[in-house]
Amino acid sequence: MLDSDLLSPGRILANIRISSKKRLLELISITLAKKNKDLSSREIFESLCAREHLGSTALGGGVAIPHGRINSTKAVEALFLRLVKPLPFDADDGQPIDLLFALVAPKKCTADQKKLLSNIAERFSDRELLQQLRDAADANEIWHLLASSHPNDMNNSTDP
C-alpha cells in the first residue's frame, strides 16, 4: 500500500490515549515535527485545523485522514495512529474514529499527492483491512499490514 519512505514503523503510533480532537491534532503536529526538524509543529497544527474547519476529514467507519498543506516541506509527511478509545470527529456517519492516517503536503499540492490521498481513502474503505489494523498487536504488525495491502497501487504516487 505504501512506499517505505512515506510510512515506517517509527511513523506508526498504536494504542494512543487522547481526550479530544484538538489534542489529537496537536499530537500529530508535534510528532511530525519531531520526525523532520525542518517542520514547524505550529504550522502543521494550523494547517490541520484549517482543513478540519472546511469539513471533517473523517471518512466514516471509524477512519479519518486529517491532512494539510504547509510551506516548510517539499515532500509528503505521514503518520498513522490507532486510538485505544474511539474519539468523536464529526464524521458524516456519526461514528467516532479510532484509525487515522495523517498527512502534510507541500503548499503547492501536485496531482500525485492528490492521487495519494485518494488512494489512501480507497484503501481505508476495505473493512477487512480496517479490522486487521484494529486487531494488530503493535506498530510493526500495523506497518506490515499497510505495506502489504495492494503494494502496486501507491508506490509510484508518493513522489512530490
N, C-alpha and C positions, 0 to 999 in steps of 0.2 A: 504493500500500500504506500509506503513512504520511503523516500531517499534517506539514507542514514545520516546525511548532513543536516537534514531538517529536524529529525527527531531521533534521539538516542535514549538509552535507559536513564541517563542523567537528566533528561528533559521530561521525565515522567514522574509525577507525584501521585502515589497511591495512598489511599486511606487518609485523606485530608479532612480535618475537622474545621469547619468555618461557620460563622454565625450569620453572615449577611452577604448580599450581592456586592455591596461596596467593599467589604473586607476581602472578598474573593478577587475582585478586580485589582485591589491593592496587592494581594499576594502574587497574582500573575505578573503584575508590573515589576515588583521588586525582584522576583525570581528571574524574569527575562533579563533585567538589567544586571543581575549578578552573573548571568551566563555570558554576557557580552558587555564588557566595560565601556564600549562606545555608546551604549544606550542609556537613556535617562528614564528612570522609573516614573518620574513625574510626567514626562512627555507620553510615555506608554499609557499610564493611567488616564490622562486627559483624553487621549485618542480612543481608548476603550469605552470610556464614559460617553464621549460624544457620539460614538456609534450606537451605543445602547439607547441613547436619547432619541435616535431616529426610529427605533423599534427594537424589540428584543431579538437577540441572536440565538434564542432557544429554538431548536428545530422541532421539539415535541419528542415524546418518548423518553424523556429524561436526559436529553442531549442538548448541548449548546456549543456554539462556535464563536466565542467572543473574539472580535478582531478589530484592528485599527490600522491606520496609516501614519507613519512618522517620518520626520525629516532625517533623523540621525542614523538611518540604516539604508544599505543598498541591497540587502538580501532579506528574505523572509525569515523570521524567527518564530519558533513554535514551542509549545508546551502542552502536554497532556496531563489532565488532572482527573482523579477519581475521588469523589467525596464519600465519606462514611455515611453521612446523613443527607438525603436529598434537600436541596435548597430552592425556595421559590425564585423563579427567574422570569416571570411574566410570559411564559410560553402560551401560545395560542390554544393548546390542548389543556392548559391549566395544571399540567403535571410539573412538579419540581424537578430540577436537574441533578444528576449525580455524575455525569460524564461530560468533560469539557475538552475541547481542542482549541487552544488559544493561539492566535496568530497576530503578528505585526508585520506589516509590509512597508516598503518604501512609499513615500507620499505619492509618487507617480507610479501607480499600480499598472503592471503590464498585463497583457492577455494571458500569459502563462500563470500569473498569480491569481487572476480571476478564475481560471480553469482549475487551479489547485483548490481553491475554496469550494468550488462546485463539486469537485471530485471527493473532497473530504465529506461534504454534506451527503453525497450519494452513498458513500461507504457507511456512514453512520445511520443510514436508513435500514441497514441489514440487522434485523432483530437477533439473529444467531450470533453475529459478531458482538453486538452490544451485551448479550448475556455472557459471552465468554469474557469480555472485558470486565464485567461486574464480578465474575467468579474467579478471575485471575488472582493468584497468590501474592504477587508483588510486581514491581516496576519492570523487572526483566521479563516476566511472563506477558505482561501487557505489551511490552515492546515487540516481543516475538509475534504476538497476535497481530499487531499493527503492521509490522514489517512483512508478514507473510500473506496478508489479505490483499489479493489482487495486485501483486507487485508491478506488473507491467503498465498499469493504468496511470501511475503517478510519478514514476521515476524520472520521466523526462519533463515534467511540468514544474519542477522546483527551482529551475534556474531563473534568477531575477531578470 
